[in-house]
């Protein structure tokens, strides 16, 4: 009974945070809702007795990724304020449904059982070792591609936040 109550609370955190991310008009509030959603996912890992993944979720996603997003928002705060005066309508709404359907199909494909390179019956230390070996052998290239993609996205965000013609300060 208590596990079900905790599951419901974590579901409300995860789904409420996700709805807050997409419905909030304030970019900073959306980032805070994202942290709430990440916290809910960490709670799911705790309920699944996957403490290692819960700690990684807290450290990597909440402690690094979300803080990096908040830092980028605060870094580009002035340009975000200037763009808030513009229309918030998205010209590519027609693209949203196919992308959402593709994401849904991808998530369903993940749910279908797959033979992962990690043994399911190994003790926790062996699972962590096998996960590390899998990352360094089978998944090294995708891992590196994602790291380069995130670096390029961060550089792009800084370039977009930078002013083309900075205002000249008058000296008296």
N, C-alpha and C positions, 0 to 999 in steps of 0.2 A: 504494500500500500504506500509506504514512504517512497519507494523507488519510483512508483508511478507518479507521485506528486512532484518529485524532483524532475522526472522526465517532462512533465507538463510545464514546469517552470523553465527548464532549458529550452523547450520548444517555443514558449512565448518569447524568451530572450532572442533566440535565433530568428524566428519568423518576424517578430516585432522589430528587431534591428534591421532585418532585410527590407521590410516595408518602409521603415524610416529612412533608409539609405536612398531608395528610389523616389520617395514622396516628398522629402524635405527640399525646400527651395534654398536653404542656406548650406553652402558647401562644407563649412566647418561642422555643422550639426550632422550632416550626412556621414562624415568621417567618424564622429562619435558613435553614431548608430552602427557603423561598420564594426567598431570595437565591441559593442554590445553583442552583435551577431557572432563575432569570433569567440567571445566568451561563452556563448551558448554552445557552440561546437566543441569547445574544450570540455564543457560539462558533459556532453555526449560521450566523449572519450573516457571520462572518469566513470560514467555509468557502465561502459563496456569493459571496465577493468584494464584499460590501456593507458596507464599512468604516464608512460614515456611519451606517447603521442599527445596527451593532454599538456604536459610540460612543454613540449616542442610547440604546440599550438599557442600556448601563452607566451613563450619566449620569442618565437619567430614571427608569428602573425600579429599578436598584440604588441609585443615589445619592440619589434623592428619594423615590420611593414606598415602597420597603422600609424606608428609614430613618424615614420618617414613620410607618409601621406599628410599627416598633420603639419609636419615641418614644411613640406612643399606648399601647402595651402597658406600657411603663415608667411612664407617667403614671397609668395605671389599675391599677397592680400590686396595690395593697391590695384593691381590689374584686375583682380576678381571683383573688386568694388566697382570699377569702371564698367566692367561687362555686365554687372547686375542691372544697369540702367537699360540695357538692350533687351530685345524681346527674347523670352526664354523658350519660344516655340522651336521644336526640332523639325527640320526639313526632311529628315530621313525616317519618319515614323513608319513608312511602308516597309522598311527593312527590318523593323523590330519583330514582327511575327515570324518570318522565316528563321531569323537568328534564334529566337526563343524556342521554336520547334526543333531546330538543330541541337540546341543545348539540352532540351528535354530528351531527345533520342540518345544523345551521348550519355546522359545520366542513367537512362534505362539500360544502356549497354554496359555500364559499369556495374550495375546491380547484378547482372547475369554472372553466375560463378565462372571464374577464370583460374587456371593453374598459375598462380604467382610463383616467382622463383624462391620464395621463402617457405620453409616448412611450417605447417600450421601447428604441429605438436611439439615443437622445440621449446625448451625453457626460455625465459625472457632474455637472458644474456646471449643465447644463441640466436634468438630472433633479431636482436640489435646488431650482432655481428653479421648475420646473413643480410640484413637490410643494408648495412654499410658496404658489404661486398657487392650486392646487387647494384647499388648506386655507382660504385667505382668500376663496374664491368658492363653490365647490361644497359644502364641508364646514364652513362657518363655524357654522351653527346647531347641528349635532350636536356639534361641538367645544365650543361654549359650554354646551350642555345637559350634557355630561359634566363640565365644570368645575364647574357649579353643583351637580350631583349629588354630586360628590366633596366639595365644601365642606359640603353638608348632611349627608353621612355623617360627616364629621369633627366637626361641631357635635353631631350625635347621639351620637357616641362619647364626647365630653366630657360631655354631659348624663347619659349612662348611668353614667359613671365617678364623677360627683359624688355625694357623700353627701347624703341628705335631711336627716338630723339629725346634724350633726357632734358627736362626743363632747366633753363639757365637761371641761376640764382643771382639776384641783383645785390651788389655790394654798395653800401652807403658810405 
